[in-house]
Amino acid sequence: MQTEVIKILVVDDDREICDLLCEYLGDAGLTARSADSGEAMWRVLERFLPDLIVLDLMLPGVDGLELCRTLRERTQIPVIMLTARGAPVDRIIGLEMGADDYIVKPFDPRELLARIKVVLRRIRQFPPEAQIEEIGTLHFEGWRLDMRQRSLIAKDGTVTVLGGADYQMLRLLLRHPHRTLNRDFLHRQIYGRERGPLDRAVDVCISRLRQMLGPTIIRTVRNSGYALPVDVSIDA
């Protein structure tokens, strides 16, 4: 059986970093391409469809945050953000723009490879009980979540393609309506690792969903987590 080759696009204006990462990822069995700007990234995407994009925050012209926002609007490709800024607020902004994970420079390429595998595993693999429902549509409060296209359809028909974390979070809440899911559980399910004491990735993801759905559908349960107190139905 032929093994699937994972394809990665590295977007960074530092040629040395691009060459290092592409060589390392290639040695690890992945196929890697690089681009040194947002404009170059869009050109590469015309002929090379990656499974994941590693995107630097500080780029000439359009910066990584704006590119991440545009990628999230146009595609479902997961994004890992590279940043030289270690402050929590900078990481939070990246997550708010739709990044699936972040890594702070300088970093060990082995850590990046591990994060790539975690993000892709999270995107591609689901609990066994969910396999049948991945081809259906979930209905709630006049909204629809199309699990074929990973898109959220509003009452007026407006379609929003959801990023990996946003899709997984909403789908998880919809799979457990009227139940409180605590932050640690949500973090493990969505991000594939334990939640740190200052990690707000779950809260940031919920905030993005509330911007789409309105402030009342997802309820905050104080000192615990979040709940979706609405009825949910599914059709295939």
Buried (B, 14 or more C-beta within 10 A) or exposed (E): EEEEEBBBBBBBBBEEBBEBBBEBBEEBEBBBBBBBBBEBBBEBBEEEEBBBBBBBBBBEEBBBBEBBBBBBEEBBBBBBBBBEBEEEEBBBBBBBBBBBBBBBBEEEBEEBBEBBBBBBEBBEEBEEEEEEBEEBBBBBEEBBBBBEEBBBBEEEEEEEBBBBBBBBBBBBBBBEBEEBBBBBBBBEBBBBBEBEEEBBBBBBBBBBBBEBBEEEBBEBBEEEBBBBEBEBEBEE
